[in-house]
Amino acid sequence: MEAYVDLVGSRRRFGKNESPWVSAFNLCNAVIGAGVLSFPFGFRQTGVLGGFFFVGAIWVIEVFALCLLVRVAEKYNSESYQQMVNSVLGSNLAILTSVTMILSAPGSLISYMIITGDVFGPVFAQIFGESSILANRRVVIVLFTIFVIFPLSMKTTLKSLKYSSVISVLMLTYLAVALVTLGTRSLIFNGLPSDVLIWRAGSEAFIIIDLVVLAFQCHIQVVPILSELSEHPSPFVGAGKHLLEERLLDEEVISQISKRQKSERVRRMDAVIFLSMSICLVGYCMVGLFGYLLFPDVESDVLKSFGNDNQFMNFARIGMAMVGMVCYPVQHFPIRSVADDAIKALIKAPEAGFSWSRHTLITVFFVGSTLTVALVVTDLGTVFSIAGATGGVLVVFIIPGLLLIRGIDSQPVWYTNHTLIGEEEIKWSTRTKSQTVVQITGGALLTSFGLLIFLATVYVHATGMLAKS
């Protein structure tokens, strides 16, 4: 593994992922989920223009937050979201963040298993007969968990999930193209439905905000994806430049090259974020727009509006179930990291130490516990409500806002003036007055927006707006 001396004089390991395409597909996989099926329902609440406005606005805010997290993680050499929070904001908030991640993530993980059973159960019933054991929903969930989800979840790096991550992008593309084709055909032959709304802004906007925030969430995964990106990442196109032999250079030149490499790594990750989030933005908007134009009274799952005899949508159902299976390990990866950090702290194991037994036990626990719940829970809406009303707002808006308020170039909470690298003290830059005002104002707005979204989410679920719609 590549390594360099970090802020506390220990060795930090870089991942061996030199291709930004791998990072882009992994980030797409972290974003894409079954939530895309609810976008036509979101467009129904606010109209066509309202749908584009709210999706676009939240996309801009979340991309900004992702780029901010990348810079903070790079600055403090963080390999996980909770490690970054611990370095910048202290152990108390890191513990709160970790607990929130642990409590909120299982909702999505369980939903992926439920989708698998709901989709493949009827498919197997058609193939093997209604009386076949393979037609049993619970048997289907168990089989796919054992032979697909668990082996993928055992992977130790996100890079090793690169091939399965491609499935998510392909299935989102297929769903978008299928709906655009069917929607365009309907517009040509039937015209624009008379009950399609163009714009509506009211309490209904809370519904689409709730859906979009959850659908674009990948902020926990972006830190380990950055951590695995090579110190010298390749460009998206071309072979890039060969590295100079550092042993032939003096220390001053080496220092300049190191700074440039870090800057290049951040720029490459910015491109990864923009590309991945743009792919999802276009796909989500196409699904939302044409799903709504096809069915102005669309339900929360657009696929339910199609009959079982539509083969294009039947394949889309299978595709979304496959997306759930490959999304599971990417969503599970940072949660296992949180649990692993907690166990290492309890048993006082080396922070950088890796244990296969601990890795396996944690994976078995999470996969087993989510499988148990998925076997007894059938209401997907309830699971998504729990997942959306917790943790997401904290990691997407509030933490980035607090990072801005504190200042991304501030000394870490554990830093002292005696912390040295070699013989020189670490030089931390200070904010100018204008930078302080801008960052504190921006951080306060971001945090306030997060709190507003949290209250809106609670309002939506407490008043039953989703059910009434």
ZAMARGU-4260 file (C-alpha; in steps of 0.2 Angstrom, whole numbers, plus 5000, padded with zeros to 4 digits):
<rodrens>
0) 5000/5000/5000 | 5006/5018/4997 | 5009/5028/5013 | 5014/5044/5020 | 5017/5052/5037
5) 5001/5059/5044 | 4998/5073/5056 | 5001/5063/5071 | 5017/5054/5064 | 5008/5038/5060
10) 5007/5029/5043 | 4991/5032/5033 | 4987/5019/5020 | 4981/5025/5003 | 4970/5014/4992
15) 4976/5006/4976 | 4962/5013/4966 | 4970/5024/4952 | 4955/5025/4941 | 4942/5039/4945
20) 4929/5029/4935 | 4929/5016/4949 | 4926/5030/4961 | 4912/5037/4950 | 4903/5021/4948
25) 4905/5017/4967 | 4898/5034/4971 | 4883/5032/4959 | 4880/5015/4967 | 4879/5024/4984
30) 4867/5036/4977 | 4855/5025/4967 | 4842/5015/4976 | 4824/5011/4975 | 4820/5029/4980
35) 4821/5034/4961 | 4804/5025/4959 | 4796/5038/4970 | 4801/5053/4959 | 4786/5053/4948
40) 4776/5054/4964 | 4786/5069/4970 | 4783/5078/4953 | 4765/5075/4956 | 4765/5085/4972
45) 4774/5100/4965 | 4771/5100/4946 | 4783/5098/4932 | 4792/5115/4935 | 4791/5112/4954
50) 4799/5095/4952 | 4814/5101/4942 | 4816/5116/4954 | 4817/5106/4970 | 4827/5092/4963
55) 4839/5104/4956 | 4840/5115/4971 | 4844/5100/4983 | 4856/5093/4970 | 4866/5109/4971
60) 4866/5109/4990 | 4871/5091/4991 | 4885/5093/4978 | 4892/5107/4988 | 4892/5097/5004
65) 4900/5083/4996 | 4914/5094/4989 | 4916/5102/5007 | 4917/5084/5015 | 4931/5079/5002
70) 4942/5094/5007 | 4940/5092/5026 | 4943/5073/5024 | 4959/5076/5014 | 4965/5090/5026
75) 4963/5079/5041 | 4968/5062/5032 | 4952/5054/5037 | 4947/5037/5031 | 4929/5037/5037
80) 4915/5049/5040 | 4916/5047/5059 | 4935/5049/5059 | 4933/5065/5050 | 4920/5071/5063
85) 4931/5066/5077 | 4946/5075/5071 | 4937/5092/5067 | 4922/5092/5079 | 4927/5081/5094
90) 4923/5064/5101 | 4906/5069/5108 | 4899/5074/5091 | 4908/5059/5083 | 4899/5047/5095
95) 4882/5055/5091 | 4886/5054/5072 | 4891/5036/5074 | 4875/5031/5083 | 4864/5040/5071
100) 4873/5031/5057 | 4870/5014/5065 | 4852/5018/5069 | 4847/5025/5052 | 4856/5014/5040
105) 4847/4997/5043 | 4831/5005/5036 | 4838/5006/5019 | 4847/4989/5021 | 4831/4980/5025
110) 4822/4989/5011 | 4834/4981/4999 | 4830/4964/5005 | 4811/4967/5005 | 4812/4973/4987
115) 4822/4957/4982 | 4808/4946/4989 | 4794/4956/4982 | 4801/4956/4965 | 4809/4939/4963
120) 4795/4929/4972 | 4782/4932/4959 | 4795/4929/4945 | 4800/4912/4952 | 4781/4908/4955
125) 4779/4910/4936 | 4794/4900/4932 | 4793/4886/4945 | 4774/4887/4949 | 4765/4894/4964
130) 4767/4878/4975 | 4786/4879/4973 | 4797/4883/4988 | 4806/4896/4977 | 4789/4905/4975
135) 4790/4909/4994 | 4795/4927/4997 | 4805/4923/5013 | 4815/4909/5004 | 4819/4920/4990
140) 4826/4933/5002 | 4836/4921/5012 | 4844/4913/4996 | 4849/4930/4988 | 4856/4936/5005
145) 4866/4920/5007 | 4873/4919/4989 | 4873/4937/4983 | 4872/4950/4997 | 4883/4942/5010
150) 4898/4938/4999 | 4898/4956/4992 | 4896/4963/5010 | 4912/4953/5015 | 4923/4964/5003
155) 4936/4974/5012 | 4937/4988/5000 | 4924/4998/4989 | 4936/4996/4974 | 4932/4977/4974
160) 4913/4982/4971 | 4917/4991/4955 | 4909/4978/4944 | 4893/4976/4954 | 4892/4995/4955
165) 4890/4996/4936 | 4874/4987/4938 | 4866/5002/4947 | 4870/5014/4933 | 4864/5002/4919
170) 4848/4999/4928 | 4845/5018/4931 | 4849/5021/4913 | 4837/5007/4907 | 4823/5014/4918
175) 4825/5031/4912 | 4826/5027/4894 | 4811/5015/4895 | 4800/5029/4903 | 4806/5042/4891
180) 4801/5031/4877 | 4784/5026/4883 | 4781/5044/4889 | 4786/5051/4872 | 4775/5039/4863
185) 4760/5043/4874 | 4763/5062/4871 | 4763/5060/4852 | 4748/5049/4851 | 4737/5056/4866
190) 4744/5073/4869 | 4748/5081/4886 | 4736/5074/4900 | 4724/5088/4906 | 4727/5085/4924
195) 4746/5087/4923 | 4752/5101/4935 | 4765/5114/4929 | 4768/5122/4946 | 4762/5120/4964
200) 4771/5126/4980 | 4764/5122/4997 | 4765/5110/5010 | 4766/5096/4996 | 4784/5102/4993
205) 4789/5094/5009 | 4785/5077/5001 | 4797/5080/4987 | 4810/5087/4998 | 4809/5072/5009
210) 4811/5060/4994 | 4825/5069/4985 | 4836/5072/5001 | 4836/5053/5004 | 4838/5049/4985
215) 4854/5059/4983 | 4862/5054/5000 | 4879/5047/4998 | 4889/5058/5010 | 4894/5044/5022
220) 4902/5034/5008 | 4911/5049/4999 | 4925/5049/5013 | 4930/5030/5011 | 4929/5032/4992
225) 4941/5047/4993 | 4952/5037/5005 | 4954/5023/4993 | 4958/5034/4978 | 4976/5033/4974
230) 4988/5047/4979 | 4991/5049/4960 | 4974/5046/4952 | 4973/5044/4933 | 4963/5056/4923
235) 4946/5051/4917 | 4953/5051/4899 | 4971/5048/4894 | 4986/5040/4903 | 4991/5055/4913
240) 5009/5059/4917 | 5022/5048/4924 | 5028/5052/4942 | 5046/5059/4945 | 5058/5048/4955
245) 5057/5057/4972 | 5074/5051/4978 | 5082/5062/4965 | 5073/5078/4971 | 5078/5088/4986
250) 5065/5090/5001 | 5058/5107/4995 | 5054/5100/4978 | 5046/5085/4986 | 5036/5096/4997
255) 5029/5105/4982 | 5025/5089/4973 | 5016/5082/4988 | 5005/5098/4989 | 5001/5097/4971
260) 4997/5078/4972 | 4985/5082/4986 | 4977/5096/4976 | 4976/5085/4961 | 4968/5071/4971
265) 4954/5083/4977 | 4951/5090/4960 | 4949/5072/4953 | 4937/5069/4967 | 4927/5084/4963
270) 4925/5078/4945 | 4920/5061/4952 | 4906/5070/4962 | 4900/5081/4948 | 4900/5066/4936
275) 4891/5054/4948 | 4878/5066/4954 | 4875/5073/4937 | 4871/5055/4930 | 4859/5053/4945
280) 4851/5070/4942 | 4848/5067/4924 | 4841/5049/4927 | 4830/5055/4942 | 4823/5069/4932
285) 4819/5059/4917 | 4811/5046/4928 | 4801/5059/4938 | 4795/5069/4923 | 4790/5055/4911
290) 4783/5044/4925 | 4772/5058/4930 | 4767/5062/4912 | 4762/5044/4909 | 4752/5043/4925
295) 4747/5060/4933 | 4739/5050/4948 | 4755/5040/4950 | 4758/5031/4966 | 4773/5031/4977
300) 4781/5017/4967 | 4779/5021/4948 | 4781/5003/4943 | 4764/4999/4952 | 4756/5010/4939
305) 4760/4997/4925 | 4752/4980/4924 | 4761/4964/4925 | 4760/4961/4907 | 4772/4975/4902
310) 4788/4966/4899 | 4798/4982/4899 | 4793/4987/4916 | 4794/4969/4922 | 4812/4969/4917
315) 4814/4986/4926 | 4807/4978/4942 | 4820/4964/4941 | 4833/4978/4938 | 4828/4988/4953
320) 4829/4972/4964 | 4847/4969/4957 | 4851/4987/4961 | 4845/4984/4979 | 4857/4969/4981
325) 4872/4978/4974 | 4868/4994/4984 | 4867/4984/5001 | 4886/4981/5002 | 4890/4999/4998
330) 4878/5006/5011 | 4884/4993/5023 | 4902/4997/5021 | 4903/5013/5032 | 4892/5006/5045
335) 4903/4991/5048 | 4917/5004/5049 | 4908/5013/5063 | 4905/4996/5073 | 4923/4991/5070
340) 4930/5008/5077 | 4919/5006/5092 | 4925/4988/5095 | 4943/4993/5093 | 4940/5007/5106
345) 4932/4995/5118 | 4946/4981/5117 | 4960/4994/5115 | 4965/4987/5098 | 4977/4996/5087
350) 4967/5010/5077 | 4975/5004/5061 | 4974/4986/5064 | 4963/4974/5054 | 4955/4958/5060
355) 4947/4946/5049 | 4937/4938/5063 | 4931/4955/5068 | 4927/4960/5050 | 4917/4943/5048
360) 4908/4944/5065 | 4902/4962/5061 | 4896/4958/5044 | 4887/4942/5050 | 4878/4952/5063
365) 4872/4966/5052 | 4867/4955/5037 | 4859/4943/5049 | 4849/4956/5059 | 4843/4965/5043
370) 4838/4948/5036 | 4828/4944/5051 | 4818/4960/5050 | 4816/4959/5031 | 4808/4941/5034
375) 4794/4948/5045 | 4792/4966/5038 | 4782/4968/5023 | 4778/4987/5023 | 4791/4995/5013
380) 4784/5012/5016 | 4786/5011/5034 | 4805/5006/5032 | 4808/5021/5021 | 4799/5032/5033
385) 4811/5027/5047 | 4826/5028/5036 | 4822/5046/5029 | 4817/5053/5046 | 4833/5049/5054
390) 4852/5051/5051 | 4852/5058/5033 | 4849/5076/5038 | 4863/5075/5051 | 4877/5069/5039
395) 4871/5078/5024 | 4867/5095/5030 | 4871/5098/5049 | 4889/5091/5050 | 4895/5100/5034
400) 4887/5116/5041 | 4896/5114/5057 | 4912/5110/5048 | 4910/5127/5039 | 4907/5136/5055
405) 4922/5129/5063 | 4933/5132/5048 | 4940/5118/5037 | 4958/5124/5040 | 4957/5125/5059
410) 4968/5114/5070 | 4960/5097/5074 | 4953/5095/5091 | 4968/5084/5096 | 4981/5095/5090
415) 4994/5103/5101 | 5009/5115/5097 | 5021/5100/5101 | 5013/5089/5087 | 5028/5088/5075
420) 5031/5080/5058 | 5050/5077/5058 | 5057/5093/5066 | 5044/5106/5060 | 5028/5111/5067
425) 5012/5109/5057 | 5007/5125/5049 | 4988/5128/5050 | 4981/5143/5040 | 4969/5155/5049
430) 4954/5163/5041 | 4953/5181/5036 | 4938/5191/5042 | 4929/5190/5026 | 4932/5171/5025
435) 4926/5169/5043 | 4910/5179/5039 | 4907/5169/5023 | 4910/5152/5030 | 4900/5155/5046
440) 4886/5162/5037 | 4886/5148/5024 | 4888/5135/5038 | 4873/5143/5048 | 4862/5142/5032
445) 4867/5124/5028 | 4863/5119/5046 | 4847/5128/5047 | 4842/5121/5030 | 4845/5104/5038
450) 4835/5107/5053 | 4821/5114/5042 | 4821/5098/5031 | 4821/5087/5047 | 4806/5096/5053
455) 4797/5095/5036 | 4801/5076/5036 | 4794/5074/5053 | 4778/5084/5048 | 4776/5073/5032
460) 4776/5057/5042 | 4767/5063/5057 | 4752/5070/5047 | 4752/5055/5035 | 4754/5066/5020
465) 4761/5052/5010 | 4746/5041/5013 | 4734/5055/5009 | 4742/5059/4993
</rodrens>
